Amino acid sequence: MRSWLGSVKLLGCPQIQRSIATKRSRNRVHSHYMEPIRQQLTKVFTQAFVEKGLESRFGLVTTADRPDLADYQCNGALAGAKSVKRNPRELAQEIVNSVLEKATSQLGTNSLELSIAGPGFINVKLSAELLGKIVDEQSHDRRFGSPVVETPRKVVVDYGGPNIAKGMHVGHLRSSIIGDSVIRIHRFRGDTVIGDNHVGDWGTQMGMLIVETKQKHPSLPYFDPNFQGEYPKEPPVTLADLEQMYPAASKRYAEEGQDEYKKEVLRATDELQSGRRGYKALWQHFVNVTIADLTRDYEKLGIKFDLWLGESFFEDRMPTMVESLKAAGKTEVSDGALVIPLADEKEPEMPPLILVKSGGGFLYHTSDLATAAYRSQEMKVDLALLVVDKRQTLHFKQIIKAAKLTGLAGRAEYKHLPFGTMNGPDGKPFKTRSGGILKLKDLINMINDEARKRLDELQAERPYGKEELEAIAEKVGIATLKYADLKHNRTADYVFDLEKFAKFEGHTGPYLLYATVRIKSILRKALEQGLKPGKILSPIKDSERKLMLELLKFNDVVTTAYNEGEPHHICEYGFNLSQAFNAFYSECHILRETDPTRQSSWLGLSRLTHDQLEFSLSLLGIQVPERM
Ligand code: ARG
């Protein structure tokens, strides 16, 4: 790692997705990166505080709250002075003197302008020369000034999680989109990540489907307990059959006076779970038919799972786990059920985790505890992230606590990343127009139609044909959907307003695509005139300086998104960066500039902005078309 403060050992560079633009710039350094400037400043300030005998934490430098007054700030002199009962402005002055001295030798003469504001805040401004130099460095760094983590971890991300035959609802869609982005962010930071789709394939709904199929086709061999032969390879039902069977069955199951039917369903579920051959074979068909369809849907979203270890995968592990917990004295019998008590002084209200129902049978609790054990003991992960609806918060609190109490979690950290609901205009969880369960295909088609409409408004005549237009509309559609979902605070509920989200102006996916494509076309036009991006110089215009500072924020933004599992920070960043570029582009007339080194510097800055925008979008799982 190179640093203005001397050289620090190289940490290595993990695979990152290569953006088109990255491939284009051959001079980009692949194995070195500089240390981000804010961190370097923090180091210098920390040294200054420590030399005064004060705690290192006072040296923290942050991005300035008031960008009109400063680029960065350090507030540590206030708390630092308080800790030793000194005058804060006086201490601030001493820190300023010490930092200036160090900066001269480490960052260059007159590299920083420091001033004290109010009761002792220290404002930091970078000299134009230093700023230009750092941004030029960043333009040669394939990681845009964002190093890999010091200790990469093995991480499993549990996301998606639809239930077989029940169809995907908006919660599953959100989980898929958020989980996919979380995975991309973790991979970029250097972690080894496994994405696991924990499908619900083992519950009562499977019993319902078995009973329904039996009523329709009673003579199929799956229902003959004496059948010894091989079961047919062809599934006896299509996806359309399943989609029609499940809602009918669950309605009937919930009705009064259907006790016989209910009993039959529960018996079928039990028999399936205890391994009845014909039911297992039939169940496998249900699973295969549904997963084939889900995979096609996910492909459209650009989402690919590494594993599909559904609930059924833990079938054999549940009884052994329960037995060993019992033997270890970790369980209790309560109202006929076998439970792990979880209430303690700190959380007296915490309900117990139910391992075995009274009368036998495992539950969601049981399979999730077995899942947690599997991930720590067999997959040997350091971290498991569960991207699941916030309505399951209590469930995961129980799982996490039980896994810790019993030692099943080992040293792995288990973390729930809850999210809110995507609502329709009626304030209830979003449904398609037909009012039925959300069909991802319908939703995507609906969004793509809207994208096509907007693209037509944008440009009546195009230099490209129908096929490309279709491909562009698809990318715009996916960007609309994903961006709308990711830009909100993860835990917030929001209303899905297609018209608003599909706009080409404002905080939307299409706007960001458009902003990126526009820079691409500026660069293309310049190239047609023989103008190439070159070395980035010290800024001379205000908007240019602001754009540079925005570019330097990338590492902090990605770090926060990574630490908090919150992709919305990257959405906000992309938007701010686009705005900063627009201001720069209208103040600095690149193509009309007469000084060739200035012109190529501005093109260099444009290219860096483009590449960082495109890469930020890729962290959200959004692809940018060549043109729009
Ligand atoms: N299938 C579950 C549902 O629809 C989500 C699964 C989430 N993952 C887990 N390990 N429980 O609610």
Residues whose N, C-alpha, C, O or C-beta is under 5 A from the ligand:
A	BS01	LIG	D158 G161 P162 N163 H198 V199 G200 V388
